[in-house]
Amino acid sequence: MTNDGSRRLFGTDGVRGTVSYFPMTVEMVVKIGAAVGHYFGRESGDVHRVVIGKDTRLSGYMLESALTAGLTSTGMNVLLLGPVPTPAVGLMTRSMRADLGIMISASHNPAEDNGIKFFGPDGLKLSDEVEAAIEMLIDSGVEPAKPQSIGRAKRIDDARFRYGERIKSSLPRDLRLDGLKVVIDCANGAAHRAAPEILWELGADVVPVGIAPDGVNINQGCGSTDVRVAAESVIAHGAHVGICLDGDADRVILVDEFGAISDGDQLLALLAARWASDNRLAKSTIVGTVMSNIGLELHLQSLGIRLERTSVGDRYVVARMRENGFNLGGEPSGHIVMTDFATTGDGLMAGLHFLAEMVRSELPASQLGQQFTPWPQVLKNVCFSKDKNPLASTSVKAAIEEGENTLAGKGRLIVRKSGTEPLIRVMVESEDLQTLERVTKKIVDAIGAVS
């Protein structure tokens, strides 16, 4: 932890990095396991347990063993779920009365990266304050349990079946997908078995892609970050829709029958309108982030629905939802959070609810997936050296201020560090394309010059 009390290891979603480099080394992950085991096993006299899931990265085996070593050294009993989606870990942490849930995944990142996501006993991701306390324990070290008090580890074989039954129960009891041909792209990731099974059980004609993980091909030319294979499969097979998940299946991007893409904002708009008409949308409000398109906000306003914005990260979305009693939120990247049914973003569940609306309305994906016209938006990622802070540069600050003045009243500008990668993310929105391009270029060039 740094001197100002900020978090050093934790980003927007747990700890993440390139495997075998700090902080994703075996030695460091053992320390992380011991620290979280100590923190969540502080109450004496009770049996303490933690559930651990993972995606399909080769490094998952190594990190799973390192975490297990650290956790059991503090007396925690470890339940190993194997490859399951991230939302399954949130679900099973709560349903199995665990003190802690851990997902080993770097989400949409390439295979050489990995990460560790944490869930508290309520199935929710940890707060900044808890993460800061854990970092202090990592820095100071913790005393291991006595030999007779170390924990045990065992594998749980039915995790994905428990998860499948749970997300199917979020749908109307009599819903069937008979007659729908669905392409499901699992990104060679955590949902490669669960997602096709669940769709088939609901009656869909399933065309699976991205279901042959080999440890290094997760998110590689497939999934929510690269929908080309799914779009080609939809056209080739005459499918009604494509559902594209990321490596740990907590986000979704949709592809309609013509191969066009619908992002998280469009899905939020559809669900918000449907829930509002059914009097199910709590307080006529949904939660998005600073990255949510202004077109979504204007569309919702026309329906009498309010959009509240948070920082980027689905855990911040969930925190705002819980604070204020909202039940729908998400991000353009495809994290869709429905707290009536889940504790975190669930890409497959969101995709199923889109299919349910197709069945209910008898409308095609191309119509349902385009609820509003988004404002033109540019998102650029600029790499920077880890020993530099481009956002502290005078020239970068000046470019940002100039951009904000140019867009005042006719657009939006967000410049931020990624919480998971050494990137500066620049997002610019404006109805004027020339202004959009000019502002974006100036800021990207200024960041690049000092990176």
N, C-alpha and C positions, 0 to 999 in steps of 0.2 A: 504494500500500500504506500502511496506517496505521502509526503509530509502534510499536504493539505487535506488528507482524509479521503481522497478520491480513489476509485478502484483502479488497480494496475493490470490485473489478470482478466477481469470480467469485461466483456463488451456488451453489445445490445442483447445478446442471447447466449449467456454462459461464457465459457472459455473456449477459444478457437485459435488454430494456427496450423502451420505446416508440421507434419509429423516428424519427429526426431529433432526438432528445433524448439527452443523455448517458446511457449510453455508446454508444448505437446511432446515432452520426453517422458520416458518411463519413470525416471526418478521424480519428476515434478508431479506426475499424475498420482503416484503413490502418496505424496505429500497432500495433494488435493483430497484424495480419498480419506486420508486420516483426519484432515481438518474438518471436512463435512460430517464424517462419522462422529467425531467428538462433539461438534456443534449440535447435531440432531439426536445424539444419544446421551444428552446431559442428565436427563431425569433417571434416577437410579431405581432399581427394583423391578423394572419392566423389561420385557423382551423387545429389542429394537430390531427393525428390519428395513431394508432398502431394496427396491426393485431396480434392475438395470436392463435397459433395452439398447439396441444398437442398429445401425443400418448395415449395408453390405460391404463397407470398405475393408480391405485387407487388414489395415491397422486396428480395426475394431477388436480383433482378438487380443492383440497386445495390450491395448488400453483397458479392455474389460478385465484382464488379469491384473493389471497394475491397480486399477480402482478397487478390485476385490481385495487385494492384499492390504491396501491402505484402510479400507473400511473394516475388514475383519480384525485388523490389528487393534481397533478401538472397541471391539465387542459387538459390532453390528453384524446381524445375519443378512446375507445377500441372496436375493432371489433373481436368477438370471433368466430373462425373458427371451433372449435370442433376437433375431432380426424382426422388429415390429415398428410400425409408424410412431413418431413422436407422440401424437395424441393418445396412443394406447398406453404409453408410460404415465401420462397425466391421469388417465382413467384408472389404471390399475394401482397407482400409488394410493389413491383414495379408497378404491373398492377392496384392496387387500390390507387396509389399515397399516400401511407402511409409514415410517417416519420421514422417508425421503424417496424420491424417484430420480433416476439419472438416465438420460438418453445420450449415447455416444454417437455423435453425428456432426458433420459440418454442413448439413442441410443441402443447399444448392451448389456448394463449392466443389471443386474438382477432387479426385480421389486422394491426391497427396496431402490434402488438408484433412483435419478431423477436429472434433470439438466435444465439449461436455455441457449438456443442458441439465438444469436442476429443477426439480419440482418439490415443493413443500408437502406436508401431510394432507393438505387440502387439495392437492393436485394442481396447484397454481405455481407459476414460476416465481422465483425468489425476488424479493425487493432489493433495491440498491443497498439498503442498510444491512440486510442479512449478508449480501455478497461482500460488503466491506468488512463485516465482522469475520467472515470466513478467511478473507485475505490476511487479516491480522493473525489468525491462527496458523495459516500456512507459513507466515514469516517467523512466528515465534516457535512453532513446532508444538506437538502435543505428545503427552505421555501415553505409551501403548498400554493396552489392558494386560492384566496378569495372565500368565499362561492358561490358567483354568477358565478364563473369562473371554478368550478371543472368540470371534464369531464363526459361524458356519456358512457355507455356500452351497446352493443347489439350483438345479435348472427347473424351470416351469415350462411344461410342454404345451399348455393350452392357451397361451397368451393371445395369439391372433384370433382364436375362435371366440374368446371372451370379448375381444375388441369388435369383431364382426357382428356379434349379436347386439352389442350395445349401440353401434351406429345404425343398424337396421331398425332398432326400436325407436329411433328419432323420426322415422317416417310414418305416415298414416298406416294404420294396421293392415288395411286391405290393399295397399299399393303394390302393384305388379308392374314390371318393366317389359312384359311380353310384347313382342313386336318391335322393340327398339334395338337397333344395332349400334353398339357403343364401342369405339376404340378407346382403350385405356392404356396410357403410356406411364409406366411405373418408374421410369428413369433408372432402370437397373438398380433400384434402391429398396428401401425397407418394406414397401407395400407390394413387392413383386409377386407374392403369393396371395396375400389377403385381398387385394383390390379385385383381381379377376374372379376370385371365388365368390366374393360378396355380390358382385354384379350378376354373376351366373345364377346364384341362389335366388336373386330377386326376379329372375326370368329373362334377363337381357341376352341378346345374341352378342357375345363378347369377342372383340378382336384385340388381343393383348399384344403390346409392343414394350420394349424395355424391360423384359422379364428374365434376362439371362445374365445376372450379375457374376462377374469373375473376380471381384475384389478391387479392380482398377477402372472399371468402365461406368461407374455411377455418374450420372449427369452428363455423360459423354455423348454429345450429339443427340440428346433425347431429353424428355421430361419438360418441365414447365419453363426452363430457361432456353430450350431449343425445340420448338414445336414442329419443325419441318417434317420429321418422320411421321408424327401423328397426323398432321394435315394431309400428307400424301396417302396415308393409310385410310383416312376418312374418305377421300375421293376414290381411291382404288377399290375399296370394298363397298362403296355406296352406303356408308354409315350415316346415321342421323346426327351424331355428335362425337367429339373426341374429348376425353378428360385427361389432362396432362398434370401429373404430380411431380414434385421434386424429390430429392434423394431420401428425405425422411417423411415425406407425404403430409407435411403440415401446410402446404400451399397448393393451389390449383390454378391452372389457366385452361380455358375452354376453347374448343375449335368447333365451328359450326359446320353444317353439311357442305358448305362451299370452301372450307379451309380457312375462313376468316377467324381472327382471334378475339376473344372477350377476356378482359383482365378482371382483377378483383373488384375494381370500382363498378364495372357493369353488373357483376353478380350481386354486389351489395345493393345496387339500385333495384334490381329485380326482387330480391328477398325483402328489402325494406317496404316496397310498394305492396307486395303480397301480404306481409305480416300486418302492415297498417290497415289494409282492407279487411283483414280478419280480426282486428283489434288485439293482435298479439305483440305488436311492437311497443315495448315498454317506453312510456313517456314520449312517444312519437319522435324518438331520437336514435341515431346510430353514431358510432364512434369510428372515425378514420384517423389518418395521420396528416402531418404537414405535406406529405407527398400525394394525398388524394386530390384528384383533378378537380379544378374549380367547376367544371361542367357538371360533375356529380353533385356538388353543393347546390348549384342553381337549380338542377333538376329536382332535387329533394325539396327545396324551398317551394317549388311550384306544387308539390304534393302535400305541403304542410308538415314536412318532416325536417327536423333539424340535424345538422352534422356538427359534432364536436371533434376537434383535432387534438392529437397528442404527438409526442416525439415518435420517431420511427422505431418500430419493434412491436411485435404482437403482445409482448408482456405489458407494455405501456397501454396498449389498447384495452387489454383485459383489466388492468388496474383501474382505469377510468370507468369502465363498465361496472365494475364491482362497487366502486366508490359511490356511484350515482344511480345504481339500479337499472342500468341499460342491459339489453340482452342480445344486441347485434352490433358487430363491428368488424373491422378488417383493414387490409392494406391493398393498394393496387397490385402488389407483387403476388397476391393470391392467398394470403392468410385471411381466412374467414372464420370469425369466432362467433359461435352460437352458444351462449352460456346456459341456455335452457338444457343443453345436451352435452356440453363438453367444457373442459377447463382451459383449452388452448386452441389455436388454429388447427383445423382439420380439413385438409384438401379433399379427401375422399367423401367425407360427410357433406361438405359443401357441394361437391359434384352430384351426389345423390339427390340433394334437395333441388338442384337445377333440373335433373331428370324428372323428379316428381312434379315440377311445374310444367314440364313438357307434356307429361301424361294428363295432368289436370286441365291444362288450357287447350291441348291439342294443337299447339302452335310449334313451328319449327325452331331449332336452335338459333338460326339466323335472325329471327325476330325477337326472341327472348333475350338473346345475348347482346343486343344493341339498344339499351334502354334510353340512352341520351347521347348527344353529340359532344365528345370531349373537346376541351380547348386544346389547340396545338401545344404540345409539350416536348421538350428536349431534355434528356437525361444523359449527362456525360460523366464518365469515371476517369479521374486523372490519378495515375500512380505517383507515389512519393516515397522518398527514402525514410525509413523508420526513425532516423536520427534528426529529421527535419520536421518543422511545423509550418507548412505553407500558409495556413490561415492567420498566422501571426505576422506575416510579411506586410509591410506598409503598402507595397504595390498591389498586393492582392486585396487588402482592405479597401484601397481606393477604387479598384475595379468593381468590387461588390457594391460599394456605396453609389458609384455611378450607375450601375445596373439597376439598383433599387429606385433611384431617382427617375430613371428612364421609364421604368415599369409602373410607377406610382399611379394607381387608379385604373390601370389597364393590363395588369398581369401580376405574376408572382415569381419570386426568386428564392430558392433554398440552396444554400451551400453548407455542406456538413462533412465531417469525417465519417467514414464507414465504421461501424462498431465491430466488424468481423474481418476486414481486409485493409491493407495499407493503401486506401483509396480516398480521394476527395470526391464526393458526389455533388454534381452541379445540376440542379433542376430549374428550368425556366419555362414559364407558361405565359403565352400572350396570344391574342387573336390576330395580331399583326406578325406575319411570318418573318418579315425583314427585321423587325425589332427583335424578335425571338432569336434569330440567328446571330445578329450583331452583338447582343448582350452576352449570349452564350460564348461566342468566340473570344471576346475580350477577357472574360473571367477565366476560361480554360487556358488561354495563352498566358495570362498572368500567373496562374498556379503552376503551369508547366515550366515557366522560366525560373522558378525558385525551388523546384522539386528535385 
